[in-house]
């Protein structure tokens, strides 16, 4: 079964919102309009373009890749593995600074130039060609030593050419040492920075959004051709990373190929160019004005963000039985398949995930629909029909109502696996609509409501508690989708020693801090305190059944945590503005918002008395906010009844 899941890449790709996609489409329409105008007015451009491409092909020359089994980066810990095309792919840990070095034997013939190709790969962030968050990289120095007659000597480079280079002295945005840009003098720029012997400069390839993640080529020309060299030692110095490698603050090369030629290209400027229309257009002096217009349009391209996607591998990966589960000890190879005791594979089955998905959702599958409806039932009743949702096998609990479980599973499939239908079916049932009240006799007989003789009653999940606070206070931002957000949290949590490495927790200031709690940024080593207090798991492992605890810490959190106080203040303002003129009307309004019912005379009396006592005191929180804080902490506010 694992073989079905073992033959896909899971790359990080740049994605855009709907509005950003429309903006990009408009940019491309305007660029096409400029191109169409150029082609309609420039006579003979087809012949000039064809001649120019032929000039590039003749200028490229013959190159020989330098290959080694792998490059072991002893300075930074990353591995660079040889690929079938002679390139190297950087994998494993990505240090902030690195100087990988590899040695390769050569035949002693002349070497007139070296070529470095930066290549895209789906295993790299944003498809590379680098390993930074954006898929960019920077080469601080390209260093070669040649062994001639048993002696090693450095190779001096007098010229370097590339198809692109950043403007001189471009700042390293976001990678400042000690978070202070004035203390970090490192810069990126053109290809000449890679042979200037200065560790503060580097060849940079960031062409901006939309054009950032593209392959690039550089050629390095030595002062004099190498001859009689029997071994080459090549180092790629990359010293322009950031201060925290755990956040991909690295500028290391991701996938690259190094080659040599017997002689330097006659026109190295042409030899590094891409033989495409955009490059041809940019090199026509007569079209300078139009090229400037196009570059200005590219400056308007949105940044986008990265998201994990699924992509089939071009070459299937071998899957093996792992000895004692150790991935470093593969055993016998296996092919994609399913246990014979379960339902058969569909006809024309192959090794793809689609085949596996069809098998899982087959009408004859004994597990999938049952597992899903049991999970939904658990969400509504607090406990599933099988109370061990993490184990529906022989080691788990039997279902309390096996016929009901099977009927729900079949009905779910009969209605096209419609989750909406399943929700409607459960919430409109008489079983769900029962009162949550319990008698002493029923409590003794069925303390956990396994007989379903009453409606569900349990404290809601941590995310829902936060959403209730924001919703009733009027602060909730209901927008759907998008990036995770960072609401207020204690700053010390993201500094040493609370965090093993500093982390830039940037508190939102544009109403995003009030988005639903499901969008809260989840950091594995520093869980968000409010959610953790209410039993929200930290995300290190899958969790299909949460524990529910009741602790004094939870009350302290909802009474005093910064966002909870802000919600109480907003609720108080809403009560004053929408509830009415008298304190009784305002309290009644707030009570109904929180509990869905009117307060009893006893409850109203207690709340009025609280408001009057607080009004007579001079405290940081006004009387209405104190009452709102009480309402947000009522058992009924946080409990599903």
Secondary structure by P-SEA (a helix, b strand, c coil): cccccccccbbbbbbbcaaaaaaaaaaaaaaaaaaaaaaacccaaaaaaaaaaaaaaaaccbbbbbbcccccccccbbbbbbccccbbbbccccccbbbbbbbbbcccccccbbbbbbbbbccccccccccccccbbbbccbbbbbbcccbbbbbbbcccccccccccccccccccccccccccccccccccccccccccccccccccccccbbbbbbbbbcccccccccbbbbbbccccccccccccccccccccccccccccccccccccccccaaaaaaacccaaaaaaaaaaaaaaccbbbbbbbbbbbcbbbbbcccccccccccccccccccccccccccccccccaaaaaaaaaccccccaaaaaaaaaaaaacccccccccccccccccccccaaaaaaaaaaaaaacccaaaaaaaaaacccccccccccaaaaaaccccccccccccccccaaaaaaaaaaaacccccccccbbbbccccccccccccccccccccccccccccccccccccccccccaaaaaaccccccccccbbbbbbcaaaaaaaaccaaaaaaaaaaaaaaaacccccaaaaaaaaaaacccccccaaaaaaaaaaaaaaaaccccccaaaaaaaaaaacccccccc
